[in-house]
Amino acid sequence: MSGAEAKSYVHLLRAQSDAILVGMGTVMADDPELTCRLPGL
């Protein structure tokens, strides 16, 4: 995801989802924040 519109869409999907699946390699390599970062959500 590279553009601002795509990033906003991903955060909207996170807000609407009950779970997010990521692989162990991603967790170990990136330590991702899997939160919705849209104002008001």
PADO-770199 format. One record per atom (N, C-alpha, C): residue number from 1; residue in three letters; atom name; x, y, z. Coordinates in nm, 3 decimals, padded with zeros to 5 digits. Example, Ala and Ser with C-alpha at 12.3 -4.5 7.8 and 13.67 -1.06 7.14 Angstrom:
<nodes>
{node 1 "ALA" "N" {01.319 -00.569 00.780}} {node 1 "ALA" "CA" {01.230 -00.450 00.780}} {node 1 "ALA" "C" {01.320 -00.330 00.780}} {node 2 "SER" "N" {01.285 -00.225 00.708}} {node 2 "SER" "CA" {01.367 -00.106 00.714}} {node 2 "SER" "C" {01.290 00.003 00.787}} 
</nodes>
This chain:
<nodes>
{node 1 "MET" "N" {00.085 -00.117 00.000}} {node 1 "MET" "CA" {00.000 00.000 00.000}} {node 1 "MET" "C" {00.089 00.123 00.000}} {node 2 "SER" "N" {00.067 00.209 -00.097}} {node 2 "SER" "CA" {00.160 00.321 -00.106}} {node 2 "SER" "C" {00.095 00.458 -00.100}} {node 3 "GLY" "N" {-00.020 00.476 -00.162}} {node 3 "GLY" "CA" {-00.081 00.608 -00.165}} {node 3 "GLY" "C" {-00.168 00.635 -00.043}} {node 4 "ALA" "N" {-00.198 00.762 -00.022}} {node 4 "ALA" "CA" {-00.279 00.802 00.093}} {node 4 "ALA" "C" {-00.419 00.740 00.088}} {node 5 "GLU" "N" {-00.477 00.735 -00.032}} {node 5 "GLU" "CA" {-00.611 00.676 -00.046}} {node 5 "GLU" "C" {-00.610 00.527 -00.011}} {node 6 "ALA" "N" {-00.508 00.456 -00.056}} {node 6 "ALA" "CA" {-00.496 00.313 -00.026}} {node 6 "ALA" "C" {-00.477 00.290 00.123}} {node 7 "LYS" "N" {-00.394 00.372 00.185}} {node 7 "LYS" "CA" {-00.372 00.358 00.329}} {node 7 "LYS" "C" {-00.499 00.385 00.408}} {node 8 "SER" "N" {-00.576 00.485 00.369}} {node 8 "SER" "CA" {-00.703 00.513 00.435}} {node 8 "SER" "C" {-00.799 00.396 00.421}} {node 9 "TYR" "N" {-00.801 00.336 00.302}} {node 9 "TYR" "CA" {-00.889 00.221 00.278}} {node 9 "TYR" "C" {-00.850 00.104 00.368}} {node 10 "VAL" "N" {-00.721 00.078 00.382}} {node 10 "VAL" "CA" {-00.674 -00.030 00.468}} {node 10 "VAL" "C" {-00.717 -00.005 00.612}} {node 11 "HIS" "N" {-00.706 00.117 00.660}} {node 11 "HIS" "CA" {-00.747 00.147 00.796}} {node 11 "HIS" "C" {-00.898 00.132 00.813}} {node 12 "LEU" "N" {-00.975 00.166 00.711}} {node 12 "LEU" "CA" {-01.119 00.145 00.715}} {node 12 "LEU" "C" {-01.151 -00.004 00.724}} {node 13 "LEU" "N" {-01.082 -00.085 00.645}} {node 13 "LEU" "CA" {-01.102 -00.230 00.653}} {node 13 "LEU" "C" {-01.069 -00.283 00.792}} {node 14 "ARG" "N" {-00.964 -00.232 00.852}} {node 14 "ARG" "CA" {-00.928 -00.273 00.988}} {node 14 "ARG" "C" {-01.038 -00.239 01.087}} {node 15 "ALA" "N" {-01.098 -00.122 01.071}} {node 15 "ALA" "CA" {-01.206 -00.080 01.162}} {node 15 "ALA" "C" {-01.328 -00.170 01.148}} {node 16 "GLN" "N" {-01.351 -00.223 01.029}} {node 16 "GLN" "CA" {-01.469 -00.305 01.003}} {node 16 "GLN" "C" {-01.447 -00.453 01.031}} {node 17 "SER" "N" {-01.324 -00.494 01.055}} {node 17 "SER" "CA" {-01.292 -00.636 01.070}} {node 17 "SER" "C" {-01.280 -00.676 01.216}} {node 18 "ASP" "N" {-01.312 -00.803 01.243}} {node 18 "ASP" "CA" {-01.299 -00.857 01.378}} {node 18 "ASP" "C" {-01.159 -00.912 01.403}} {node 19 "ALA" "N" {-01.086 -00.943 01.297}} {node 19 "ALA" "CA" {-00.953 -01.001 01.313}} {node 19 "ALA" "C" {-00.867 -00.965 01.192}} {node 20 "ILE" "N" {-00.736 -00.966 01.215}} {node 20 "ILE" "CA" {-00.638 -00.945 01.108}} {node 20 "ILE" "C" {-00.538 -01.058 01.118}} {node 21 "LEU" "N" {-00.514 -01.127 01.007}} {node 21 "LEU" "CA" {-00.418 -01.236 01.006}} {node 21 "LEU" "C" {-00.289 -01.190 00.940}} {node 22 "VAL" "N" {-00.179 -01.219 01.007}} {node 22 "VAL" "CA" {-00.047 -01.193 00.950}} {node 22 "VAL" "C" {00.041 -01.313 00.978}} {node 23 "GLY" "N" {00.139 -01.333 00.895}} {node 23 "GLY" "CA" {00.231 -01.443 00.915}} {node 23 "GLY" "C" {00.335 -01.412 01.022}} {node 24 "MET" "N" {00.392 -01.517 01.077}} {node 24 "MET" "CA" {00.493 -01.501 01.182}} {node 24 "MET" "C" {00.614 -01.423 01.131}} {node 25 "GLY" "N" {00.650 -01.445 01.006}} {node 25 "GLY" "CA" {00.764 -01.373 00.948}} {node 25 "GLY" "C" {00.741 -01.223 00.945}} {node 26 "THR" "N" {00.618 -01.182 00.911}} {node 26 "THR" "CA" {00.584 -01.039 00.910}} {node 26 "THR" "C" {00.591 -00.982 01.050}} {node 27 "VAL" "N" {00.538 -01.054 01.146}} {node 27 "VAL" "CA" {00.540 -01.008 01.285}} {node 27 "VAL" "C" {00.683 -00.992 01.334}} {node 28 "MET" "N" {00.767 -01.090 01.306}} {node 28 "MET" "CA" {00.906 -01.086 01.353}} {node 28 "MET" "C" {00.987 -00.978 01.281}} {node 29 "ALA" "N" {00.965 -00.960 01.152}} {node 29 "ALA" "CA" {01.045 -00.866 01.074}} {node 29 "ALA" "C" {00.998 -00.722 01.089}} {node 30 "ASP" "N" {00.866 -00.701 01.095}} {node 30 "ASP" "CA" {00.812 -00.566 01.087}} {node 30 "ASP" "C" {00.752 -00.513 01.217}} {node 31 "ASP" "N" {00.718 -00.601 01.311}} {node 31 "ASP" "CA" {00.648 -00.562 01.435}} {node 31 "ASP" "C" {00.533 -00.465 01.401}} {node 32 "PRO" "N" {00.437 -00.512 01.318}} {node 32 "PRO" "CA" {00.333 -00.421 01.268}} {node 32 "PRO" "C" {00.234 -00.376 01.375}} {node 33 "GLU" "N" {00.190 -00.252 01.363}} {node 33 "GLU" "CA" {00.078 -00.202 01.443}} {node 33 "GLU" "C" {-00.047 -00.231 01.363}} {node 34 "LEU" "N" {-00.129 -00.320 01.412}} {node 34 "LEU" "CA" {-00.246 -00.362 01.336}} {node 34 "LEU" "C" {-00.370 -00.290 01.387}} {node 35 "THR" "N" {-00.359 -00.160 01.402}} {node 35 "THR" "CA" {-00.469 -00.080 01.454}} {node 35 "THR" "C" {-00.527 00.008 01.344}} {node 36 "CYS" "N" {-00.647 00.054 01.367}} {node 36 "CYS" "CA" {-00.709 00.151 01.277}} {node 36 "CYS" "C" {-00.665 00.290 01.322}} {node 37 "ARG" "N" {-00.608 00.365 01.233}} {node 37 "ARG" "CA" {-00.560 00.498 01.268}} {node 37 "ARG" "C" {-00.634 00.608 01.192}} {node 38 "LEU" "N" {-00.765 00.588 01.179}} {node 38 "LEU" "CA" {-00.850 00.692 01.119}} {node 38 "LEU" "C" {-00.911 00.774 01.232}} {node 39 "PRO" "N" {-00.908 00.904 01.222}} {node 39 "PRO" "CA" {-00.968 00.989 01.325}} {node 39 "PRO" "C" {-01.116 00.955 01.347}} {node 40 "GLY" "N" {-01.155 00.941 01.471}} {node 40 "GLY" "CA" {-01.294 00.916 01.506}} {node 40 "GLY" "C" {-01.335 00.770 01.507}} {node 41 "LEU" "N" {-01.246 00.680 01.466}} {node 41 "LEU" "CA" {-01.279 00.538 01.466}} {node 41 "LEU" "C" {-01.198 00.464 01.569}} 
</nodes>
